[in-house]
C-alpha cells in the first residue's frame, strides 16, 4: 500500500536552494536546464514544521548527542560527573561501530566524528540505563550491568526499549518517516518509508543576478557610495514535486510490528503523521534567503493517490518543458494540463492503477473521472482508503 503525493507550486523571485558556489541548484531534464530543490532541503523544512505539530517524540541528529544531550540528562538524574563521563564513554564505545574508522568517538569530548540520529526514546532509555548502572556501587559493577543490557540489545533493541516502558518509535518520528542509517550492532537501522524526489521547474530556467548594496548609516559626507556590495542569483518558476510513502513500512517503524502485520495495528499515529506530511508538502517553503525574498507559497495543485500499485512519478510530463511567454496559456494551467495528459497516456498504456485518486487545485483539472475536493477533504478520503475505519 502506497500514498503518492504529486504537487505543483509557483514561486516568485527566490533562491530556494543553493549549491556550494551560492548559485541556485539546477538540473538538466529533457535537454533543458531547470531550477531544482533537493530532497534533503525539502525534508529538513518539512521535518521542522511537523515537529512542532506532532505529539510523537522527535529525534536529535548531532555529533554532540553523548557530550551534550545524554550527559546533561545523566547529570540531572544525580549521577556523579566523573562516573557519568566514564559510563557514557563505555556506552558509546559499546553501541557505535564506525565504518572505515578506528575510533568513532573522541574520548575526551565525547563528540562523535559524524552526526547520528538518536530518538528521544533512546535518549530516555540510555539515561535510565546509566542511572541504574551507577547505583551498583562502583564503576566496574556499573559497566558489567551495562554490558549485559547491551548484549541483550544486540538481539532486539526494540524489545529492550519496550521492557523499559518505552513504546514510541526508537529513532523518533523523523526516523520513522525518513529513516536512519547506522553501522551500530545495537541501534536499529530504520529504512525510510517516505521517498522524496528533487523538485524541478516544469519549464526551462531563466535566472537573474541581483546586485545589491548596503549603505553605512553613520558614514559622513566624506564617504559616498555603498559600504558593501554583493549579488545573488534569483529565479522564479513552477516546481513539480513528488513524494511516495510505503504505508506498511511506516506503520512498522512506528509500532515495531512486522510490516506484514501493519493492517492489525493502531493506525492513529500513522494517520496523524501522513495528514501533517501532506500539509507540509503543500504549504511549507524550502527557501534560503528568507529575509531578502519572502519565498512563501502554497501548492496550487495537489494530486493524492492511494493504492497497492507500484508507485510512479509524473515528472516525465515535463520532459518537454512548458512554454512561457505573453502569447502562451497560463503557465500553471499548462503544467496541470501536462500532468493530467501524461496520466491519461500512462493509463492508456498500462491500464488504471486500481487505486483511488483525489485532487485539490486552484485551477481546472482536465480529467473528469477524478474527484476534485478541498485539500483537507482529499487528505481525509485518501487516508480512509488506506486505513478503513471499523464499522
KOLVOKE-674066 format. One record per residue (C-alpha): residue in one letter; x, y, z; residue number from 1. Coordinates in Angstrom, 2 decimals. Layout:
<atoms>
[atom 'a', [X, Y, Z], NUM]
...
</atoms>
This chain:
<atoms>
[atom 'x', [0.00, 0.00, 0.00], 1]
[atom 'x', [1.36, 3.40, -1.01], 2]
[atom 'x', [0.35, 7.04, -0.74], 3]
[atom 'x', [1.68, 9.17, -3.58], 4]
[atom 'x', [1.74, 12.98, -3.49], 5]
[atom 'x', [2.22, 14.96, -6.70], 6]
[atom 'x', [2.30, 18.74, -6.38], 7]
[atom 'x', [2.85, 21.94, -8.35], 8]
[atom 'x', [3.95, 25.12, -6.58], 9]
[atom 'x', [4.75, 28.50, -8.15], 10]
[atom 'x', [7.43, 30.70, -6.59], 11]
[atom 'x', [8.24, 34.33, -7.37], 12]
[atom 'x', [11.81, 35.74, -7.39], 13]
[atom 'x', [13.53, 33.45, -4.87], 14]
[atom 'x', [16.66, 31.46, -4.11], 15]
[atom 'x', [15.10, 28.28, -2.77], 16]
[atom 'x', [18.17, 26.06, -2.64], 17]
[atom 'x', [21.82, 26.99, -3.19], 18]
[atom 'x', [24.80, 24.97, -4.35], 19]
[atom 'x', [28.34, 25.19, -2.96], 20]
[atom 'x', [29.01, 28.29, -5.09], 21]
[atom 'x', [25.94, 30.11, -3.77], 22]
[atom 'x', [24.04, 29.74, -7.04], 23]
[atom 'x', [20.57, 28.29, -7.44], 24]
[atom 'x', [20.63, 24.50, -7.75], 25]
[atom 'x', [19.71, 23.23, -11.19], 26]
[atom 'x', [19.36, 20.09, -13.27], 27]
[atom 'x', [19.18, 19.38, -17.00], 28]
[atom 'x', [15.98, 17.47, -17.81], 29]
[atom 'x', [14.70, 16.75, -21.29], 30]
[atom 'x', [17.65, 18.69, -22.70], 31]
[atom 'x', [16.69, 21.90, -20.89], 32]
[atom 'x', [18.22, 23.31, -17.69], 33]
[atom 'x', [15.74, 23.63, -14.81], 34]
[atom 'x', [15.81, 25.14, -11.34], 35]
[atom 'x', [15.93, 22.43, -8.67], 36]
[atom 'x', [15.26, 21.96, -4.95], 37]
[atom 'x', [16.97, 18.95, -3.39], 38]
[atom 'x', [15.06, 16.29, -1.49], 39]
[atom 'x', [17.27, 16.92, 1.57], 40]
[atom 'x', [16.31, 20.60, 1.59], 41]
[atom 'x', [12.61, 19.80, 1.34], 42]
[atom 'x', [12.69, 17.11, 4.02], 43]
[atom 'x', [14.51, 19.32, 6.51], 44]
[atom 'x', [11.93, 22.10, 6.24], 45]
[atom 'x', [9.04, 19.64, 6.39], 46]
[atom 'x', [10.52, 17.92, 9.47], 47]
[atom 'x', [10.97, 21.21, 11.31], 48]
[atom 'x', [7.38, 22.27, 10.59], 49]
[atom 'x', [5.93, 18.88, 11.52], 50]
[atom 'x', [7.95, 18.57, 14.72], 51]
[atom 'x', [6.11, 21.48, 16.31], 52]
[atom 'x', [2.74, 19.98, 15.42], 53]
[atom 'x', [3.18, 16.31, 16.34], 54]
[atom 'x', [2.66, 14.66, 19.72], 55]
[atom 'x', [5.20, 11.97, 18.84], 56]
[atom 'x', [8.73, 12.42, 20.22], 57]
[atom 'x', [11.27, 13.83, 17.83], 58]
[atom 'x', [14.90, 12.97, 17.27], 59]
[atom 'x', [18.32, 14.55, 17.64], 60]
[atom 'x', [20.70, 14.44, 14.67], 61]
[atom 'x', [24.03, 15.57, 16.08], 62]
[atom 'x', [27.70, 14.81, 16.72], 63]
[atom 'x', [27.14, 16.02, 20.27], 64]
[atom 'x', [24.45, 13.59, 21.43], 65]
[atom 'x', [26.63, 11.95, 24.10], 66]
[atom 'x', [28.56, 15.08, 25.14], 67]
[atom 'x', [25.62, 17.46, 25.45], 68]
[atom 'x', [22.23, 15.76, 25.46], 69]
[atom 'x', [22.93, 12.47, 27.24], 70]
[atom 'x', [25.48, 13.95, 29.66], 71]
[atom 'x', [23.02, 16.67, 30.67], 72]
[atom 'x', [20.27, 14.11, 31.28], 73]
[atom 'x', [22.55, 11.84, 33.31], 74]
[atom 'x', [23.85, 14.68, 35.49], 75]
[atom 'x', [20.30, 15.91, 36.04], 76]
[atom 'x', [19.46, 12.37, 37.21], 77]
[atom 'x', [22.02, 12.77, 40.00], 78]
[atom 'x', [24.94, 10.71, 38.68], 79]
[atom 'x', [28.42, 11.86, 39.74], 80]
[atom 'x', [30.15, 13.81, 36.97], 81]
[atom 'x', [33.28, 11.65, 36.69], 82]
[atom 'x', [31.29, 8.42, 36.83], 83]
[atom 'x', [28.81, 9.82, 34.31], 84]
[atom 'x', [31.59, 10.55, 31.82], 85]
[atom 'x', [33.11, 7.09, 32.26], 86]
[atom 'x', [29.78, 5.31, 31.79], 87]
[atom 'x', [28.74, 7.45, 28.81], 88]
[atom 'x', [32.09, 6.71, 27.15], 89]
[atom 'x', [31.63, 2.98, 27.85], 90]
[atom 'x', [28.10, 3.06, 26.44], 91]
[atom 'x', [29.11, 4.99, 23.34], 92]
[atom 'x', [32.03, 2.68, 22.55], 93]
[atom 'x', [29.75, -0.33, 23.03], 94]
[atom 'x', [26.95, 0.75, 20.70], 95]
[atom 'x', [28.90, 2.53, 17.96], 96]
[atom 'x', [30.88, 0.88, 15.21], 97]
[atom 'x', [32.38, 3.29, 12.71], 98]
[atom 'x', [32.53, 2.22, 9.10], 99]
[atom 'x', [36.15, 2.51, 7.98], 100]
[atom 'x', [37.26, 4.31, 11.16], 101]
[atom 'x', [39.12, 3.00, 14.18], 102]
[atom 'x', [37.53, 5.48, 16.54], 103]
[atom 'x', [34.02, 6.85, 16.17], 104]
[atom 'x', [34.19, 8.96, 19.34], 105]
[atom 'x', [36.56, 11.48, 20.90], 106]
[atom 'x', [37.33, 10.07, 24.36], 107]
[atom 'x', [37.86, 13.49, 25.89], 108]
[atom 'x', [34.95, 15.47, 24.49], 109]
[atom 'x', [32.55, 12.52, 23.92], 110]
[atom 'x', [31.78, 14.01, 20.48], 111]
[atom 'x', [31.22, 11.70, 17.52], 112]
[atom 'x', [33.00, 12.20, 14.22], 113]
[atom 'x', [29.75, 12.07, 12.26], 114]
[atom 'x', [26.21, 13.24, 13.11], 115]
[atom 'x', [23.93, 10.35, 14.08], 116]
[atom 'x', [20.15, 10.47, 14.55], 117]
[atom 'x', [19.05, 9.40, 18.03], 118]
[atom 'x', [15.43, 9.37, 19.11], 119]
[atom 'x', [14.18, 10.93, 22.33], 120]
[atom 'x', [13.03, 7.43, 23.44], 121]
[atom 'x', [16.59, 6.17, 23.00], 122]
[atom 'x', [17.94, 9.12, 24.98], 123]
[atom 'x', [15.43, 8.32, 27.73], 124]
[atom 'x', [16.43, 4.65, 27.77], 125]
[atom 'x', [20.18, 5.38, 27.87], 126]
[atom 'x', [19.64, 7.79, 30.76], 127]
[atom 'x', [17.70, 5.15, 32.74], 128]
[atom 'x', [20.36, 2.54, 31.98], 129]
[atom 'x', [23.25, 4.72, 33.17], 130]
[atom 'x', [21.35, 5.82, 36.28], 131]
[atom 'x', [20.56, 2.20, 37.16], 132]
[atom 'x', [24.15, 1.12, 36.50], 133]
[atom 'x', [25.55, 3.97, 38.62], 134]
[atom 'x', [23.57, 2.66, 41.60], 135]
[atom 'x', [25.54, -0.61, 41.55], 136]
[atom 'x', [28.15, 0.97, 43.80], 137]
[atom 'x', [31.22, 1.14, 41.57], 138]
[atom 'x', [32.44, 1.74, 38.04], 139]
[atom 'x', [33.28, -1.92, 37.33], 140]
[atom 'x', [29.91, -3.18, 38.53], 141]
[atom 'x', [28.14, -0.45, 36.60], 142]
[atom 'x', [29.93, -1.32, 33.37], 143]
[atom 'x', [29.15, -5.01, 33.87], 144]
[atom 'x', [25.42, -4.29, 34.12], 145]
[atom 'x', [25.57, -2.07, 31.03], 146]
[atom 'x', [27.39, -4.79, 29.08], 147]
[atom 'x', [24.66, -7.29, 29.99], 148]
[atom 'x', [21.93, -4.95, 28.81], 149]
[atom 'x', [23.79, -4.04, 25.63], 150]
[atom 'x', [24.28, -7.73, 24.83], 151]
[atom 'x', [20.53, -8.16, 25.19], 152]
[atom 'x', [20.03, -5.14, 22.97], 153]
[atom 'x', [22.07, -6.68, 20.15], 154]
[atom 'x', [19.40, -9.38, 19.92], 155]
[atom 'x', [16.44, -7.00, 19.87], 156]
[atom 'x', [16.90, -3.39, 20.87], 157]
[atom 'x', [13.25, -2.54, 20.25], 158]
[atom 'x', [12.17, -5.25, 22.70], 159]
[atom 'x', [14.60, -3.84, 25.27], 160]
[atom 'x', [13.01, -0.40, 24.93], 161]
[atom 'x', [9.55, -1.86, 25.40], 162]
[atom 'x', [10.67, -3.70, 28.53], 163]
[atom 'x', [11.79, -0.33, 29.88], 164]
[atom 'x', [8.31, 1.07, 29.25], 165]
[atom 'x', [9.26, 2.99, 26.10], 166]
[atom 'x', [6.86, 2.23, 23.28], 167]
[atom 'x', [7.39, 5.11, 20.85], 168]
[atom 'x', [9.45, 4.85, 17.66], 169]
[atom 'x', [13.06, 4.37, 18.77], 170]
[atom 'x', [14.55, 6.91, 16.38], 171]
[atom 'x', [11.76, 9.46, 16.83], 172]
[atom 'x', [9.18, 10.42, 14.27], 173]
[atom 'x', [11.90, 11.73, 11.92], 174]
[atom 'x', [13.49, 8.30, 11.80], 175]
[atom 'x', [10.09, 6.66, 11.40], 176]
[atom 'x', [9.38, 8.88, 8.37], 177]
[atom 'x', [12.76, 9.47, 6.77], 178]
[atom 'x', [14.85, 6.58, 8.07], 179]
[atom 'x', [18.17, 6.21, 9.83], 180]
[atom 'x', [21.37, 4.60, 8.57], 181]
[atom 'x', [23.70, 3.39, 11.32], 182]
[atom 'x', [26.59, 0.90, 11.46], 183]
[atom 'x', [25.93, 0.03, 15.09], 184]
[atom 'x', [25.27, -3.54, 16.21], 185]
[atom 'x', [22.75, -2.26, 18.74], 186]
[atom 'x', [21.00, 0.77, 17.30], 187]
[atom 'x', [18.34, -0.28, 14.84], 188]
[atom 'x', [18.74, 0.74, 11.23], 189]
[atom 'x', [15.48, 2.31, 10.07], 190]
[atom 'x', [14.54, 2.16, 6.40], 191]
[atom 'x', [12.82, 5.28, 5.09], 192]
[atom 'x', [9.15, 4.79, 4.13], 193]
[atom 'x', [8.93, 8.36, 2.75], 194]
[atom 'x', [10.67, 8.72, -0.60], 195]
[atom 'x', [11.14, 12.31, -1.80], 196]
[atom 'x', [12.13, 13.38, -5.31], 197]
[atom 'x', [14.08, 16.52, -6.12], 198]
[atom 'x', [11.63, 19.18, -7.26], 199]
[atom 'x', [12.32, 20.97, -10.54], 200]
[atom 'x', [10.66, 23.58, -12.74], 201]
[atom 'x', [8.18, 22.42, -15.35], 202]
[atom 'x', [9.78, 24.91, -17.76], 203]
[atom 'x', [13.33, 25.92, -18.66], 204]
[atom 'x', [15.09, 28.08, -16.09], 205]
[atom 'x', [15.50, 31.82, -16.50], 206]
[atom 'x', [17.51, 33.33, -13.66], 207]
[atom 'x', [18.82, 36.79, -12.93], 208]
[atom 'x', [21.76, 38.02, -10.85], 209]
[atom 'x', [20.50, 40.57, -8.34], 210]
[atom 'x', [23.12, 43.19, -7.46], 211]
[atom 'x', [22.56, 44.83, -4.08], 212]
[atom 'x', [24.34, 47.33, -1.86], 213]
[atom 'x', [24.41, 48.29, 1.82], 214]
[atom 'x', [24.68, 51.92, 2.93], 215]
[atom 'x', [26.51, 52.84, 6.15], 216]
[atom 'x', [24.08, 54.95, 8.22], 217]
[atom 'x', [26.90, 56.51, 10.27], 218]
[atom 'x', [29.15, 57.40, 7.37], 219]
[atom 'x', [29.63, 61.11, 6.87], 220]
[atom 'x', [29.64, 63.18, 3.74], 221]
[atom 'x', [33.25, 62.13, 3.20], 222]
[atom 'x', [32.03, 58.65, 2.16], 223]
[atom 'x', [29.95, 58.24, -0.96], 224]
[atom 'x', [28.50, 55.14, -2.48], 225]
[atom 'x', [27.85, 51.82, -0.79], 226]
[atom 'x', [29.65, 50.42, 2.23], 227]
[atom 'x', [29.12, 46.90, 0.89], 228]
[atom 'x', [28.12, 45.40, -2.45], 229]
[atom 'x', [27.23, 41.84, -3.37], 230]
[atom 'x', [24.97, 39.80, -5.60], 231]
[atom 'x', [22.80, 36.69, -5.54], 232]
[atom 'x', [21.09, 34.61, -8.19], 233]
[atom 'x', [17.31, 34.72, -8.22], 234]
[atom 'x', [14.87, 32.57, -10.12], 235]
[atom 'x', [11.13, 32.15, -10.43], 236]
[atom 'x', [9.11, 29.21, -11.62], 237]
[atom 'x', [6.57, 26.44, -11.20], 238]
[atom 'x', [8.09, 23.48, -9.38], 239]
[atom 'x', [6.92, 19.90, -9.82], 240]
[atom 'x', [7.39, 17.70, -6.75], 241]
[atom 'x', [6.74, 14.08, -5.86], 242]
[atom 'x', [6.58, 12.01, -2.67], 243]
[atom 'x', [5.82, 8.29, -2.27], 244]
[atom 'x', [5.09, 6.71, 1.12], 245]
[atom 'x', [5.40, 2.98, 1.85], 246]
[atom 'x', [2.49, 2.59, 4.30], 247]
[atom 'x', [3.32, -0.87, 5.78], 248]
[atom 'x', [6.90, 0.24, 6.48], 249]
[atom 'x', [5.72, 3.47, 8.11], 250]
[atom 'x', [3.37, 1.57, 10.44], 251]
[atom 'x', [6.13, -0.94, 11.19], 252]
[atom 'x', [8.57, 1.85, 12.10], 253]
[atom 'x', [6.02, 3.48, 14.40], 254]
[atom 'x', [4.75, 0.35, 16.16], 255]
[atom 'x', [7.64, -2.10, 15.95], 256]
[atom 'x', [5.45, -4.69, 14.22], 257]
[atom 'x', [6.43, -6.83, 11.27], 258]
[atom 'x', [5.46, -4.92, 8.13], 259]
[atom 'x', [3.20, -7.81, 7.07], 260]
[atom 'x', [1.11, -7.20, 10.20], 261]
[atom 'x', [0.52, -3.50, 9.57], 262]
[atom 'x', [-3.23, -3.95, 8.99], 263]
[atom 'x', [-3.86, -5.05, 12.58], 264]
[atom 'x', [-2.00, -2.19, 14.30], 265]
[atom 'x', [-3.22, 1.07, 15.80], 266]
[atom 'x', [-3.06, 3.48, 12.84], 267]
[atom 'x', [-3.74, 6.73, 14.69], 268]
[atom 'x', [-0.09, 7.87, 14.75], 269]
[atom 'x', [0.44, 6.98, 11.08], 270]
[atom 'x', [-2.76, 8.84, 10.06], 271]
[atom 'x', [-1.72, 11.92, 12.00], 272]
[atom 'x', [1.79, 11.96, 10.50], 273]
[atom 'x', [0.52, 11.48, 6.95], 274]
[atom 'x', [-2.00, 14.28, 7.39], 275]
[atom 'x', [0.82, 16.54, 8.60], 276]
[atom 'x', [3.11, 15.41, 5.80], 277]
[atom 'x', [0.65, 16.31, 3.04], 278]
[atom 'x', [0.06, 19.73, 4.60], 279]
[atom 'x', [3.83, 20.26, 4.91], 280]
[atom 'x', [4.36, 19.32, 1.27], 281]
[atom 'x', [1.60, 21.70, 0.17], 282]
[atom 'x', [2.46, 24.75, 2.23], 283]
[atom 'x', [5.97, 24.69, 3.73], 284]
[atom 'x', [8.56, 26.66, 1.78], 285]
[atom 'x', [12.05, 25.18, 1.32], 286]
[atom 'x', [13.64, 28.60, 0.99], 287]
[atom 'x', [17.03, 30.20, 1.51], 288]
[atom 'x', [17.33, 34.00, 1.81], 289]
[atom 'x', [14.03, 34.27, 3.69], 290]
[atom 'x', [14.59, 37.86, 4.78], 291]
[atom 'x', [15.52, 39.03, 1.30], 292]
[atom 'x', [12.94, 37.21, -0.83], 293]
[atom 'x', [9.98, 36.16, 1.40], 294]
[atom 'x', [9.66, 32.87, -0.57], 295]
[atom 'x', [6.30, 31.81, 0.86], 296]
[atom 'x', [3.95, 30.00, -1.49], 297]
[atom 'x', [1.45, 27.16, -1.38], 298]
[atom 'x', [0.89, 24.40, -3.87], 299]
[atom 'x', [-1.79, 25.25, -6.41], 300]
[atom 'x', [-2.36, 21.63, -7.41], 301]
[atom 'x', [-2.00, 18.52, -5.22], 302]
[atom 'x', [-2.81, 15.03, -6.53], 303]
[atom 'x', [-3.10, 12.24, -3.94], 304]
[atom 'x', [-3.09, 8.59, -4.99], 305]
[atom 'x', [-3.62, 5.63, -2.66], 306]
[atom 'x', [-3.33, 2.00, -3.71], 307]
[atom 'x', [-1.26, -1.15, -3.98], 308]
[atom 'x', [0.22, -0.45, -7.41], 309]
[atom 'x', [3.93, 0.23, -7.83], 310]
[atom 'x', [4.49, 4.00, -7.40], 311]
[atom 'x', [5.43, 6.07, -10.45], 312]
[atom 'x', [6.34, 9.71, -10.77], 313]
[atom 'x', [4.53, 12.02, -13.16], 314]
[atom 'x', [7.69, 14.09, -13.73], 315]
[atom 'x', [8.02, 12.91, -17.33], 316]
[atom 'x', [5.01, 15.06, -18.13], 317]
[atom 'x', [7.64, 17.85, -18.31], 318]
[atom 'x', [10.33, 16.15, -20.41], 319]
[atom 'x', [9.23, 18.72, -22.96], 320]
[atom 'x', [9.31, 21.94, -20.93], 321]
[atom 'x', [6.19, 24.06, -20.64], 322]
[atom 'x', [6.44, 27.10, -22.89], 323]
[atom 'x', [6.26, 30.52, -21.28], 324]
[atom 'x', [5.55, 33.83, -22.94], 325]
[atom 'x', [2.97, 36.58, -23.42], 326]
[atom 'x', [1.17, 34.59, -26.11], 327]
[atom 'x', [1.17, 31.31, -24.19], 328]
[atom 'x', [-1.58, 29.96, -21.96], 329]
[atom 'x', [-1.47, 30.33, -18.17], 330]
[atom 'x', [1.77, 28.57, -17.15], 331]
[atom 'x', [0.25, 26.82, -14.12], 332]
[atom 'x', [-2.73, 25.63, -16.15], 333]
[atom 'x', [-0.32, 24.38, -18.83], 334]
[atom 'x', [1.57, 22.47, -16.15], 335]
[atom 'x', [-1.62, 20.95, -14.76], 336]
[atom 'x', [-2.81, 20.00, -18.24], 337]
[atom 'x', [0.53, 18.34, -18.99], 338]
[atom 'x', [0.33, 16.31, -15.76], 339]
[atom 'x', [-3.23, 15.19, -16.49], 340]
[atom 'x', [-2.33, 14.35, -20.10], 341]
[atom 'x', [0.62, 12.23, -19.01], 342]
[atom 'x', [-1.63, 10.41, -16.55], 343]
[atom 'x', [-4.05, 9.69, -19.41], 344]
[atom 'x', [-1.17, 8.31, -21.51], 345]
[atom 'x', [0.06, 6.06, -18.67], 346]
[atom 'x', [-3.41, 4.64, -18.15], 347]
[atom 'x', [-3.82, 4.11, -21.89], 348]
[atom 'x', [-0.65, 2.02, -21.90], 349]
[atom 'x', [-0.80, 0.27, -18.52], 350]
[atom 'x', [-4.45, 0.50, -17.55], 351]
[atom 'x', [-5.88, 2.08, -14.40], 352]
[atom 'x', [-3.76, 1.64, -11.27], 353]
[atom 'x', [-6.81, 0.30, -9.39], 354]
[atom 'x', [-6.36, 2.77, -6.58], 355]
[atom 'x', [-8.07, 5.99, -5.56], 356]
[atom 'x', [-7.16, 9.49, -6.66], 357]
[atom 'x', [-8.19, 12.83, -5.19], 358]
[atom 'x', [-7.21, 16.24, -6.50], 359]
[atom 'x', [-7.07, 19.65, -4.80], 360]
[atom 'x', [-6.46, 22.50, -7.23], 361]
[atom 'x', [-6.91, 26.24, -7.67], 362]
[atom 'x', [-7.19, 25.65, -11.40], 363]
[atom 'x', [-9.36, 23.39, -13.59], 364]
[atom 'x', [-8.39, 19.70, -13.53], 365]
[atom 'x', [-8.92, 18.31, -17.06], 366]
[atom 'x', [-9.76, 14.73, -16.07], 367]
[atom 'x', [-13.48, 14.34, -15.34], 368]
[atom 'x', [-13.15, 10.89, -13.72], 369]
[atom 'x', [-11.08, 12.16, -10.75], 370]
[atom 'x', [-12.57, 13.70, -7.61], 371]
[atom 'x', [-11.65, 17.39, -7.13], 372]
[atom 'x', [-12.00, 18.44, -3.48], 373]
[atom 'x', [-10.69, 20.89, -0.89], 374]
[atom 'x', [-7.27, 19.73, 0.30], 375]
[atom 'x', [-8.38, 18.51, 3.74], 376]
[atom 'x', [-11.23, 16.50, 2.21], 377]
[atom 'x', [-8.83, 14.95, -0.30], 378]
[atom 'x', [-6.47, 14.00, 2.54], 379]
[atom 'x', [-9.26, 12.52, 4.65], 380]
[atom 'x', [-10.60, 10.40, 1.80], 381]
[atom 'x', [-7.13, 9.15, 0.88], 382]
[atom 'x', [-6.37, 8.16, 4.48], 383]
[atom 'x', [-9.77, 6.48, 4.83], 384]
[atom 'x', [-8.94, 4.39, 1.76], 385]
[atom 'x', [-5.59, 3.41, 3.27], 386]
[atom 'x', [-6.86, 2.86, 6.82], 387]
[atom 'x', [-10.52, 1.78, 6.56], 388]
[atom 'x', [-12.34, 2.59, 9.77], 389]
[atom 'x', [-14.14, -0.27, 11.53], 390]
[atom 'x', [-17.91, -0.15, 11.14], 391]
</atoms>
